[in-house]
Amino acid sequence: MVRSTLVGAMIALAPIAASAQVTLTAETTTPGSTPHYIDTTLAAVLSSAGVATMQITEGATLTNSVQAVAEGQLDMAPAPLVLPFLLSRGIGPYSGVGPERGAELAANLRVIFFNAGSAQIFAYYNSNPVEDITDLAGLRIYNGPPRGAALTSGRAMIELLSGLKDGEGYEGVQTEWPDTEATITGGAVDAWTLPEGLPSGREIAIAAAGGITIHDVPSDILASELGQQIVAAPGHAPYSLSVEEFRAAYAGNDITIVTDDDTFDSFATAFGQVVSASMDEQLVYDIVTAYLEGEQRFIDGSPRGPFTLLSFGDIDGVTQGVCGAVQIKMHPGAIRAFEDKGHTVADCLRP
């Protein structure tokens, strides 16, 4: 069930601001996800700084959230960067919008900061193991919500591992985000692939019902032509982390991590926090200034903090998954805030 909460003034242990200047509406993903952590932490930071109170709706489908921001119906949302790309062309989940209207809406989106904290994983219960992750024929595999960036990435992962397409060799299973855990723990699928932050509260909850195994993408498959195409695809970025760090993040849980070398390698989902191009420049400047000054709160506020890959330094565009196929721009207020803190911003991100 989608749930709305007034976050900011309500965050436990957050210093009480003298008065929040504005109330911002925002949508985010389910609790336990990286976007949810970032958004609720941002709410606490903005409240502490006296900049704004964020009214956040949880469990949202970001495909809809991004369109709502572009239409001016919502102030802010975390956007998998493939979504502005698809919206600008009126394709995929935005085929009903059409190319002309889609381009118009996408032009109304601006990023205020970036992150790439979720890596695509493949997993299954040890009680029902997948003997060969490159042979997935005939399996029922959870691969995301009914539409959107996560489903695109999930389908790409299964095609990369096995060469199979959804509905052609395996049965893809989708549900809305709030039903993900119940679908998997209820035994409705043989395996699952999801974009997960580290550590993932969702994977920990799933493992509480029985031990699980999580795989990365084998090095030879990731280095293949298809693998490199997927890593470079709109909305993706490379992801590589020491397997020991990856395992340590799940210490104490019945979760086995399998890789073919000493790193956990996959592709990340590149995100940008989006607002409307028409949002007041001074307000955006104040939001991003508070965000940059709150860096340690984002890093230290959760075990997943160090792995969110949030942007707190120079913005070169390529590292953030933009300035290629994805041509979204940063808001002028955000650019000014980064530059006033001594950071550079690539020209390709300037409106």
C-alpha positions as CSV (number, residue, x, y, z in Angstrom):
1,M,0.0,0.0,0.0
2,V,1.3,3.5,-0.9
3,R,1.9,5.4,2.3
4,S,2.4,9.2,2.8
5,T,4.3,10.6,5.8
6,L,5.3,14.1,6.7
7,V,9.0,13.6,6.9
8,G,11.5,16.2,8.2
9,A,10.1,17.6,11.4
10,M,9.2,14.1,12.4
11,I,12.6,12.5,11.9
12,A,13.8,11.1,15.2
13,L,16.9,12.8,16.6
14,A,16.8,15.6,14.0
15,P,17.5,19.0,15.4
16,I,14.4,21.2,15.4
17,A,14.6,23.9,12.9
18,A,13.3,27.3,13.8
19,S,10.8,27.2,11.0
20,A,10.6,25.3,7.6
21,Q,10.2,27.9,4.8
22,V,8.3,25.7,2.4
23,T,6.6,22.3,2.1
24,L,7.8,20.1,-0.7
25,T,5.9,17.1,-2.1
26,A,8.0,14.1,-3.0
27,E,7.6,10.4,-3.9
28,T,10.1,7.7,-3.3
29,T,10.5,3.9,-3.2
30,T,9.7,1.5,-0.4
31,P,11.5,1.5,3.0
32,G,14.8,-0.4,2.9
33,S,15.8,0.9,-0.6
34,T,18.6,3.3,-1.4
35,P,16.3,6.1,-2.8
36,H,14.1,5.8,0.3
37,Y,17.2,6.2,2.6
38,I,18.4,9.2,0.5
39,D,15.0,10.9,0.5
40,T,14.3,10.5,4.2
41,T,17.8,11.7,5.1
42,L,17.4,14.7,2.8
43,A,14.2,15.5,4.5
44,A,16.0,15.5,7.9
45,V,18.8,17.6,6.5
46,L,16.5,20.2,5.0
47,S,14.4,20.3,8.2
48,S,17.5,20.8,10.3
49,A,18.7,23.6,8.0
50,G,15.3,25.3,8.1
51,V,15.1,25.1,4.3
52,A,11.9,22.9,3.8
53,T,9.7,20.2,5.1
54,M,9.3,17.2,2.7
55,Q,6.0,15.4,2.5
56,I,7.0,12.0,1.1
57,T,4.8,9.4,-0.4
58,E,6.5,6.0,-0.1
59,G,6.2,2.9,-2.3
60,A,5.7,4.9,-5.4
61,T,6.4,3.7,-9.0
62,L,9.1,6.1,-10.1
63,T,7.9,5.9,-13.7
64,N,4.8,7.8,-12.6
65,S,6.8,10.0,-10.2
66,V,9.1,11.3,-12.9
67,Q,6.2,12.2,-15.1
68,A,4.5,13.9,-12.2
69,V,7.5,16.1,-11.6
70,A,7.8,16.9,-15.3
71,E,4.1,17.9,-15.3
72,G,4.5,20.1,-12.3
73,Q,2.2,17.9,-10.1
74,L,5.1,16.9,-7.7
75,D,8.1,18.8,-6.5
76,M,10.8,16.1,-6.3
77,A,11.5,12.5,-7.0
78,P,14.5,10.1,-7.4
79,A,14.8,9.3,-11.1
80,P,16.5,6.3,-12.6
81,L,18.1,8.1,-15.4
82,V,16.8,5.8,-18.1
83,L,13.3,7.3,-17.4
84,P,14.0,10.9,-18.6
85,F,15.7,9.2,-21.7
86,L,12.6,7.2,-22.4
87,L,10.2,10.1,-21.7
88,S,12.1,12.3,-24.0
89,R,11.3,9.9,-26.8
90,G,7.9,8.8,-25.7
91,I,8.8,5.2,-25.7
92,G,8.7,2.2,-23.3
93,P,6.5,3.0,-20.3
94,Y,5.9,6.5,-21.8
95,S,4.6,5.2,-25.2
96,G,1.2,6.5,-24.3
97,V,2.6,10.0,-23.9
98,G,4.1,10.1,-27.4
99,P,7.3,11.5,-28.7
100,E,6.2,15.2,-29.0
101,R,4.7,15.5,-25.6
102,G,7.4,13.3,-24.1
103,A,10.1,15.6,-25.3
104,E,8.3,18.6,-24.0
105,L,7.9,17.0,-20.5
106,A,11.5,15.7,-20.4
107,A,12.8,19.2,-21.1
108,N,11.1,20.3,-17.9
109,L,13.2,18.0,-15.7
110,R,16.4,19.1,-13.9
111,V,18.7,17.2,-11.7
112,I,20.0,18.6,-8.4
113,F,22.3,15.7,-7.4
114,F,23.2,12.2,-8.5
115,N,23.8,8.7,-7.1
116,A,24.4,5.2,-8.4
117,G,23.9,3.1,-5.2
118,S,22.0,0.1,-6.5
119,A,23.7,-2.8,-8.3
120,Q,21.7,-5.4,-10.2
121,I,21.9,-8.8,-8.5
122,F,20.6,-12.3,-9.2
123,A,19.5,-14.4,-6.3
124,Y,17.6,-17.5,-5.2
125,Y,16.7,-19.5,-2.0
126,N,19.3,-22.2,-1.1
127,S,16.3,-24.6,-0.6
128,N,15.6,-24.2,-4.3
129,P,19.0,-23.5,-5.9
130,V,19.7,-22.5,-9.5
131,E,22.5,-24.9,-10.4
132,D,23.7,-22.8,-13.4
133,I,22.9,-19.1,-13.5
134,T,23.5,-19.1,-17.3
135,D,20.8,-21.8,-17.8
136,L,17.5,-20.3,-16.6
137,A,15.1,-21.9,-19.1
138,G,11.7,-22.8,-17.7
139,L,12.1,-20.8,-14.5
140,R,9.8,-18.3,-13.0
141,I,11.9,-15.2,-12.2
142,Y,10.9,-12.0,-10.4
143,N,12.4,-9.2,-12.5
144,G,10.8,-6.0,-11.2
145,P,7.6,-4.0,-11.0
146,P,5.1,-4.1,-13.9
147,R,6.9,-1.3,-15.8
148,G,9.7,1.2,-15.6
149,A,13.5,1.3,-15.2
150,A,13.8,-1.5,-12.8
151,L,12.0,-3.9,-15.0
152,T,14.1,-2.9,-18.0
153,S,17.3,-3.5,-16.0
154,G,15.9,-6.8,-14.6
155,R,15.1,-8.1,-18.1
156,A,18.5,-7.0,-19.2
157,M,20.2,-9.0,-16.4
158,I,18.4,-12.2,-17.3
159,E,19.2,-11.8,-21.0
160,L,22.8,-11.1,-20.2
161,L,23.2,-14.2,-18.0
162,S,21.2,-16.7,-20.1
163,G,20.4,-15.1,-23.5
164,L,16.7,-15.5,-22.7
165,K,14.0,-12.9,-23.1
166,D,11.0,-12.5,-20.8
167,G,8.2,-14.8,-22.0
168,E,10.6,-16.5,-24.3
169,G,12.4,-19.2,-22.4
170,Y,11.5,-18.0,-18.8
171,E,8.5,-16.5,-17.2
172,G,9.0,-13.1,-15.8
173,V,7.0,-12.2,-12.7
174,Q,6.3,-8.6,-11.8
175,T,4.4,-6.9,-8.9
176,E,4.3,-3.4,-7.5
177,W,7.2,-2.7,-5.2
178,P,5.3,-3.1,-1.8
179,D,4.5,-6.7,-2.8
180,T,8.0,-7.7,-3.8
181,E,9.1,-9.4,-0.6
182,A,5.8,-11.3,-0.2
183,T,5.9,-12.5,-3.8
184,I,9.4,-13.9,-3.3
185,T,9.1,-15.3,0.3
186,G,5.7,-16.8,-0.6
187,G,7.5,-19.2,-3.1
188,A,5.8,-17.8,-6.2
189,V,9.2,-17.6,-8.1
190,D,12.3,-19.7,-8.5
191,A,14.7,-16.8,-8.5
192,W,14.8,-13.0,-8.6
193,T,16.9,-10.1,-10.0
194,L,16.6,-6.7,-8.5
195,P,18.6,-3.4,-8.3
196,E,19.8,-3.4,-4.7
197,G,21.7,-1.0,-2.5
198,L,24.2,-2.3,0.0
199,P,23.2,-3.7,2.4
200,S,19.7,-4.2,1.1
201,G,17.0,-4.3,3.7
202,R,14.8,-6.1,1.2
203,E,17.4,-9.0,0.7
204,I,17.9,-9.2,4.5
205,A,14.1,-9.5,5.0
206,I,13.9,-12.2,2.2
207,A,16.8,-14.1,3.8
208,A,14.9,-14.1,7.1
209,A,12.6,-16.7,5.6
210,G,15.5,-18.9,4.6
211,G,19.1,-18.7,3.4
212,I,19.7,-17.1,0.0
213,T,22.6,-16.9,-2.5
214,I,23.4,-13.7,-4.4
215,H,25.4,-13.7,-7.6
216,D,27.2,-10.9,-9.5
217,V,27.7,-11.0,-13.2
218,P,30.6,-13.4,-14.1
219,S,33.6,-11.4,-15.5
220,D,33.6,-13.0,-18.9
221,I,29.9,-12.3,-19.4
222,L,30.2,-8.7,-18.2
223,A,33.2,-8.2,-20.6
224,S,31.2,-9.6,-23.6
225,E,29.8,-7.3,-26.3
226,L,26.3,-7.5,-24.8
227,G,27.6,-7.0,-21.3
228,Q,29.4,-3.8,-22.2
229,Q,26.3,-2.6,-24.2
230,I,24.2,-3.1,-21.1
231,V,26.7,-1.4,-18.8
232,A,26.7,1.6,-21.1
233,A,23.0,1.6,-21.8
234,P,21.0,4.7,-20.8
235,G,20.5,4.7,-17.0
236,H,23.3,2.3,-16.2
237,A,26.8,2.7,-14.9
238,P,29.7,0.3,-14.1
239,Y,29.6,-1.2,-10.6
240,S,32.6,-3.0,-8.9
241,L,33.2,-3.5,-5.2
242,S,35.5,-5.7,-3.2
243,V,33.7,-9.0,-2.5
244,E,34.9,-8.8,1.1
245,E,33.2,-5.5,1.5
246,F,30.1,-6.8,-0.1
247,R,30.1,-9.9,2.2
248,A,30.8,-7.8,5.3
249,A,27.8,-5.7,4.6
250,Y,25.6,-8.8,5.0
251,A,27.5,-10.2,8.0
252,G,25.1,-11.9,10.5
253,N,22.5,-12.7,7.8
254,D,22.0,-16.1,6.0
255,I,23.2,-14.6,2.7
256,T,25.9,-16.2,0.6
257,I,27.7,-14.1,-2.0
258,V,29.1,-15.8,-5.1
259,T,31.6,-14.2,-7.5
260,D,34.2,-15.6,-9.9
261,D,37.0,-13.3,-8.6
262,D,37.7,-10.9,-5.7
263,T,35.2,-8.3,-6.8
264,F,31.4,-8.1,-7.0
265,D,30.8,-6.8,-10.5
266,S,27.6,-5.8,-12.1
267,F,25.9,-2.7,-13.6
268,A,24.5,0.1,-11.4
269,T,21.3,2.0,-11.8
270,A,22.3,5.6,-12.2
271,F,19.9,8.0,-10.4
272,G,19.3,11.8,-10.4
273,Q,17.2,13.6,-7.9
274,V,14.9,15.6,-10.2
275,V,12.8,18.7,-9.8
276,S,11.0,20.9,-12.3
277,A,13.0,23.4,-14.4
278,S,10.7,26.1,-13.0
279,M,11.5,25.5,-9.4
280,D,12.8,28.7,-7.8
281,E,16.6,29.0,-8.2
282,Q,17.2,30.2,-4.7
283,L,15.2,27.4,-3.2
284,V,17.2,24.8,-5.2
285,Y,20.4,26.5,-4.2
286,D,19.4,26.3,-0.5
287,I,18.4,22.6,-0.9
288,V,21.6,21.6,-2.6
289,T,23.7,23.7,-0.2
290,A,22.1,21.9,2.8
291,Y,22.6,18.6,1.0
292,L,26.3,19.2,0.4
293,E,26.8,20.4,4.0
294,G,25.0,17.3,5.2
295,E,27.4,14.8,3.6
296,Q,28.4,13.1,6.8
297,R,24.8,12.6,7.8
298,F,24.2,10.8,4.5
299,I,27.4,8.7,4.9
300,D,27.0,7.9,8.6
301,G,23.2,7.6,8.9
302,S,22.9,4.0,7.8
303,P,25.1,1.0,7.0
304,R,24.2,1.7,3.4
305,G,25.4,5.3,3.5
306,P,29.0,4.7,2.3
307,F,27.7,2.7,-0.7
308,T,25.1,5.1,-2.0
309,L,27.7,6.7,-4.4
310,L,26.1,10.1,-3.9
311,S,27.6,13.1,-5.6
312,F,29.4,15.4,-3.1
313,G,32.3,16.5,-5.4
314,D,33.1,17.4,-9.0
315,I,30.4,16.4,-11.5
316,D,31.9,15.2,-14.8
317,G,28.7,13.8,-16.2
318,V,30.1,10.5,-17.5
319,T,30.6,9.1,-14.1
320,Q,27.0,10.0,-13.2
321,G,25.6,8.2,-16.2
322,V,24.7,11.4,-18.2
323,C,26.2,13.5,-21.0
324,G,25.9,10.5,-23.4
325,A,22.6,9.0,-24.4
326,V,21.0,10.6,-21.4
327,Q,21.0,14.4,-21.9
328,I,19.3,15.7,-18.8
329,K,20.5,19.0,-17.4
330,M,21.2,20.2,-13.9
331,H,19.2,23.0,-12.3
332,P,21.1,26.4,-12.3
333,G,20.5,26.6,-8.5
334,A,22.2,23.2,-8.0
335,I,25.1,24.2,-10.3
336,R,25.6,27.4,-8.3
337,A,25.6,25.4,-5.0
338,F,28.2,22.9,-6.2
339,E,30.4,25.6,-7.6
340,D,30.1,27.8,-4.4
341,K,31.5,24.7,-2.5
342,G,34.4,24.6,-4.9
343,H,33.3,21.8,-7.2
344,T,33.3,21.7,-11.0
345,V,30.3,20.9,-13.1
346,A,30.6,19.7,-16.7
347,D,29.4,22.0,-19.4
348,C,27.2,19.3,-20.8
349,L,25.0,19.6,-17.7
350,R,24.4,23.3,-18.0
351,P,20.9,24.3,-19.3
